Amino acid sequence: MRTKSGFLQHSLLLKLGGMLALIASFAILGMASSGIIAESVQGSGEAINLAGSLRMQAYKMTSLALTARQPEAANVSARLRTAIDRFESTLTDARITDVMTRQAGSALSRSYANVVMSWHTRVKPRVLAAAGSGSATAAGSTPLFDDVTLFVGEINDLVKQIEQVTEAKVRVLRMVLGAALLMTLLIGALTLVLARNDLILPLRNLLAFAANVGRGNLAVRTEHTGSDELGRLGQAFNHMAEDLSTLYRNLEARVEEKTAELTIANRSLELLYHSIARLYNGPVAPDTYAILLKDLENVLGVGHGRACLVEAGDIRARVIASTLHLDSGDPDLCGLMSCAECLTHPSLAVHPLHDGRRVLSLPLKDTEHQYGVLQLEMPAGKELAPWQTQLLEALSRHIGIAIGTARRGEQSRRVSLLEERAALARDLHDSLAQSLAYMKIQVSRMKPLLDNPQRGDEAREVLAELREGLNSAYRQLRELLTTFRLRIEGEGLAAALHSTVTEFSGRGGIPITLDVHLAGCPLSPNEEIHALQIIREALSNVLNHASATKAEVSVVCNSDGSVSASVTDDGLGIRQAAGAHHYGMTIMDERAKNLGGQLTVENLPTSGTRVTLHFVPGAGRDVTIPIHPVT
């Protein structure tokens, strides 16, 4: 309540409102007094005129009364009666009686009462008596003229008093209006001074303050902090400037904090980027780990470190990179904790050493295996921030994934190499090895024939078969060499088929058309190689045995996701079983089985042969492609 009353006491609006209310009050007072006085003096002028006319009428009645008995004034009595009636009418006129009513109890009303009484008791009777006797002087009394003169003096006194009363009211009106005007001017001047001191100057100060704040000067403060409205506004402005200054300082601190966080995040991302680039763009070598350890030392501010890996099939970890100088000959001890001890911890951990130092260990693992550990020396009193811990965990996961990927890739290449060697051995076994075995048998038959001259024809037959076997073996060797050199470049199976068709069409001199539609049936490299070799073997049979004039190759993706590859010619067709030295169909059938598919050979109704391969790609089935052992 004290604050509220103090505010009301110093309220600028209350002050200005009070000043305007006073000005309005004096204006209303002046107008009201003017109206009241004007109302009170209304009719005073007419009353003065009428009262003044009573004097002339009195003298006229006197004159008529004195001439009423003369012979030539026969009608004077009537005129006198009329004059008396007019005098009485004027004396009792409402315009005079109203003034007397408003001035009841005053000297004016008493003077009027004296005039009325003098008229009725003294003047009127004498005027009537003088008119009847013709004498202006009654017995024992003053002359009529002197009595009327005295009566006129009373009327003069009445008129003078009416004038004085009217002038007094006018003087009061002047005084009231003058006082109201004077007070209005005084209050107006005080209002202007108040408006200048308490309104205009504070507003200028507040506007200057707002302009400074708008220009960013938050240290400026306004001096107008009084108890009125503008003073409280100035206090609010000062509080606002203080709050803005505090917020600005906090904002600067937060900007610096965010800048530091962004710098940390940038350094972390840069370290992760370069580390991942080194891990995935090349082989994971000891130099790579040494660079990673150096980067971790620079970014995290930790001590020296080393990297330990467990080789495949081994149970001990081996130091492959270190930023420490190895004074000991033991590769498992380099001044930090042993690798074997760190491998027992599956997550990031800090281990104290006997000499007071601490070692931070990070396991290098993926979702399946743990491949090793990174060890970093922690300086005394240093604790890892959350972002450093997250960075180390992310980096260790990427290193583990890179090691696992590299080892799985190496294993995959090893398996692919074994599969390719098995395929080469199978091709050699199914073609060249059998031809050589057959020729070895023929050589065994040749030896007794050479000792018996009588069996020359049989020896020549065996020799012809040996020659045919050698030629077939030589041809098969060339085809195998061509097959071994065969590769599918980045363009895929379709481009390889175009090259194959062009090659065989040029070798055989016959047109070969190609129709390839494999969209929706992705093939693995192994499936592409087997399919291409089957088609090449079928085209080789067309050129060597079919006596065809044209051929057609078609490879399409069926609606069920399977692949159908066919080679069609218009040649002689299949007339008899393959000879002793022909193993093409056997090799084709073996490759079809490796694809998990089926190979069919059929004669066309008119002429020619169609060789068809049908299989489901590995991406469209869950079974694996079997690898047949070499017999």
Secondary structure, DSSP 8 states (H G I E B T S, - for coil): -HHHHHHHHT-HHHHHHHHHHHHHHHHHHHHHHHHHHHHHHTTHHHHHHHHHHHHHHHHHHHHHHHTTTSTT-TTHHHHHHHHHHHHHHHHT-HHHHHHHHHTTTSHHHHHHHHHHHHIIIIIHHHHHHHHHH--SB-TTS-BHHHHHHHHHHHHHHHHHHHHHHHHHHHHHHHHHHHHHHHHHHHHHHHHHHHHIIIIIHHHHHHHHHHHHHHTT-TT---S---SSHHHHHHHHHHHHHHHHHHHHHHHHHHHHHHHHHHHHHHHHHHHHHHHHHHHHSS---HHHHHHHHHHHHHHH----EEEEEE-TT-SSEEEEEESS---SS-TT-SSS--HHHHTT--S-EEEE-TTS-EEEEEEEE-SS-EEEEEEEEE-TT----HHHHHHHHHHHHHHHHHHHHHHHHHHHHHHHHHHHHHHHHHHHIIIIIHHHHHHHHHHHHHHHHHH-GGGHHHHHHHHHHHHHHHHHHHHHHHHHHHHHH----TT-HHHHHHHHHHHHHHHHTS-EEEEEE-TT----HHHHHHHHHHHHHHHHHIIIII--S-EEEEEEE-TTS-EEEEEEE-S----S---TT--HHHHHHHHHHHTT-EEEEEE-SSS-EEEEEEE--GGG-SS--------
